[in-house]
Amino acid sequence: MHGRRSLIKQMSGRTVLTYHGITLSEADIEILRENYWLNDQIIAFYFQYLESHTYRRFAREFLFVSPQVTQLLKMIERRDEEAKCLLDPLHPHTKQFLFFPVNDNEHERAGGTHWNLLVYSRPENTFFSFDSNRNYNEFATSKIVDVLRVTLNCPTASFIYCPSAQQRNMYDCGIYVICNVENIIKHIISDGTLRHVSQLSYECIVEKRSEILRMIEALGGTI
């Protein structure tokens, strides 16, 4: 996997699409076309698309936090001040459900080997973790929860590891994050909570890369 990632970095950086300030390159498109680990940029793009397009009418309900901001939240030391500076512009206290893509990377720069999804439900005062590799990101997720309990002023919030569909390879964890977000939101819209969310179907995982590529093309991406 690391060798493949190095190959991707050597590819052309030609811009394919700029969407709400997020730029996708040829290398990002290649990641989607092949069996490569999703990077920060692709997940950031998809989260922005969910916010700006798919769930625009739910803007008061959902907050999609980018991988870059989530990573910085995990790395900060002065939780009260730095975390507020990062999150306050996103108005987290006005949202009911907050979505964070968590990476096991221990540096501020892009990297890592595994993604999972952390969701905060304000109505339930609970953090929910969905991990497609047996809670592999338990340490990283716990670090972010500790920061968010302070920043979101929810010191008594519970923290639950939810049953989650498990990946069948070493590279689709980011796809599981994206599919889990949409699956969870469908459940929230019908039920109002995160408890008892049904697990993903494998068909969703298999089809998602092609779906994202079609989405990029529909937005004017030159792929």
N, C-alpha and C positions, 0 to 999 in steps of 0.2 A: 504493500500500500504506500509506504513512504517513497519507494522508487517511482511509482506512478505519479505521486504528487510532485516530485521533482521534475518529471517530464512535463507536467502541466505548466509549471512555472516558466519553462523555457519557451513556451508557445507565444505566438503573437499576442500583443496587448491591444489590438485594434478594438475600438469601442463598437459594440453591437447594439446597445440600447442604453439610454439614460432615462430613468423613471423616478420622478420625485427626488432628484438628487442622487440616486443610486445608479452607478454605472456598471453594466455587465460587459465583459470582454469576450473575445473568441475563446479564451481559455475557459471561461465559465461555461460557455456553450458546450465545449468538449467534455467538461465534467458531467454535464447532463446527458450527453449522447452516449457516453461510455459508463462503465461501472466504477466510477470514482466517488470518493468521499466528498460530500457537499461542503463547500467552504462558507465563510461568514457572509460573503457578498450575495450568494444565491439565497441563503436563508433570509438575509436582510431585505432583499428584493421581494421575496414572497410575502414576508410579514407586512411590508409596505403595501403590496397589492391587496392583501386582506383588509388592511385599514382603509385604504383609499378607494377601493372598488367593491369587493365582495361584501364586506360588512360595514359599509359607509353609514348606513342608516342606524347602525348600532354604536355609533361613535361615543355615546354616553355610557355604554356598557363595557366595551372591550378596549384594552390597551395592549398593543403588540410591541414589546420592547426588543430592540435590535440585538443581535449577538454581540456587537461591539460594546453597547452600554451594559449588557448583562455581564460581560467579561470584566469591565472596569469595576462594576459593583462587587464582583468577587475578589478583586485584587486590592481594594482600598483598605486603609488601616483606620482612618478617622471616620467611622461609620456615620456619625451624626451629621457632620458638615459636608464631607465629600459626596456621600450618597444623596443628600438632599440637592446638591448642585447638579447631580446627574439626572435625578428623577423629576424634580419639581417642574422643569419646563414641559414635561409630558403630562402634568396634572394627574398623577396617579391616584390622589385622594378623591377624585371625582368619578373614578371608574369602579365597576363592580367585579370585573374579572381581568386579571393581568397575566400575560403570557410571556415567559422568559425561556429562550433557548440556551441551555447550559452546556458548556464545553469543559473537558477535563484539563485544558491547557492551563499551566501555572505561570504564564507570562502575559504581559499586556499586549504583546504583538500577536498577530494571527497564528493559529497553529492548533495542536491538540489531535486526539485520535477518536473521540466519541462525543456524540450529542445526546442529550435527553431533554425533556420538556418539563418545566416547572410552571404551575399555575396557582395564582392566589385567588381564592374566592372570598370576596368581602362578605357576602350574605352568610357564608358558613364559617367565616373567620378561620380558614384552613388553607394550608399549602398542600398541593397535590403534585407528586412527582410521577412522571410516566417515562420509564426507561426500557428501551428495547433490548437491553443486554444485562438483565438480572441486577439492576441497581448498581451498575458499574460506576456510575458517577455519583455515588452516595456522598463522598467527601466534598466534592465541588458543590453539589446541590445544598448540602448542609451549611456550607460557608455562606452561600447567597441568602439562604433563609435567615441566618443569624443577622445579616445586614438588613434585610427587608423588615424583620420584626421591629427594628428600631426606626427605620426610615418611614415605614408605613404606619407606625404607631399602633402595632398589633402585637404587643409582647406576649400575649396569651394564645396566639394563633396555634392551632394544631398543625402537625406535619405528617402526611400520610403517603406511603409508597403504594401506588395503585397497581392492580394487575394490568399488565400491558402485553400486547402482542410482541413476540420476540423475533428479532431479525434472523434471517437464515444465511447471512453472509457477513463480511467484515466492513462493508462500505455503505450500507443503506440506513444508518442511524439517523442521518439528517432527513431522509425521506419519511421516516417514521415520525419525527418531530412535526413535520409539516402536515402529514395525514392525521396525526393525533389532534392537532389544533382544530382542524375542520370537523373531525368526528366529535370532539368535545363541545364545540360551539353548537352543533346540531342538537346535542343532548341538552345543553343549557337552554336553548330557545324553546324546547318542548317541555323541559322539566324544571328549569330554574336553578338547578344545582349541578355539582359535578359527581355526586355519589352515584354509583351503579352505572357508570358509563360503559357501554358495550365495547368490546375490543375490536380493533381494526380487522377488516378482511384483507387477505394477502393480495387480492386483486387490486385494491387501492394502491398498494406499494408498487406493484409491477407496472401500473399504468401512469404513475405520477410524473416520472421524468419526461415522458412524451407529452403529457398534459402541460407541463411547465414550458416546454419548448414551443408548443402551439400558442400558449399565452403570450410568450415573448414576441413571436412572429405577429400575432394579432395587434400587439401594441406598437408595431412598426419596427421591430428588431430585424436587422439584416443578417439572417442566419442561413 
